[in-house]
Amino acid sequence: MFGGFGWQELLVVLLIALIIFGPSKLPELGKAFGQTVKEFRKGAKEIQDEIALEDKKEEKAEA
């Protein structure tokens, strides 16, 4: 489901976060986590795009 986590594991993590940070901080933490995941995915896609571009350049050079 979420990176190898099932719904039960996700529920446990959310409950622990609720206990540690309290209900007032959870929206802020969720937003920060979402932005972090977004930036990570963006960086990973950029790396994949660069690798694909280099592969195409190598194929053209060999032809």
N, C-alpha and C positions, 0 to 999 in steps of 0.2 A: 504494500500500500504506500507507505511513506518511507522510502529508502530501506526497505526490509523490515519495517516496524508494522505490526498488526494494530488493530484498533485498541486492543487491550494494553499493549505497551505504550501506545500514544496516550491513552487515558491516564496511565500511571504517571507518565512524565508530566502531563498537564496538572494533575493533582499535586505532585511534588512542587512544581513551579508556583502553584497557587498558595501552597503552604509557605514556601520560602519568601516569595515576593509580595504576596497579598493581592487582592483583587484590583487595587488601584494602579498597580504597576504592570499588570498583564497586557493591557492594550498597547502600552508603550514598548514592552518587550516583544510582543508579537509583530509590531510594525518594524522594529529594528531587525528582527530575525528575517522577516520577509524581504527587506531591502538587502540584507546580507546574501540571502539565497539568490535573489535576482542578480546581484553583481557577480556572484560566483558563476552562475549559469552564463552570464554575458561574457565573462572572461574565458570560460571553457569553450564557448562557441567561437570566439575570436581566435583562439588557439587552433581549433579544428579547421576554421576557414583558412588560416595561414598555412597549415600543413597541406590542405587540399590544393592551395595555390602553388605551393612549392612542388607538389607532385605533378601538377599540370605543366609547370615550367620544365621539369626534368623530362617529362614525356615529349614535349615539343623539341627539346634539345637533342634527344635521342633520335628523333624522326628525321 
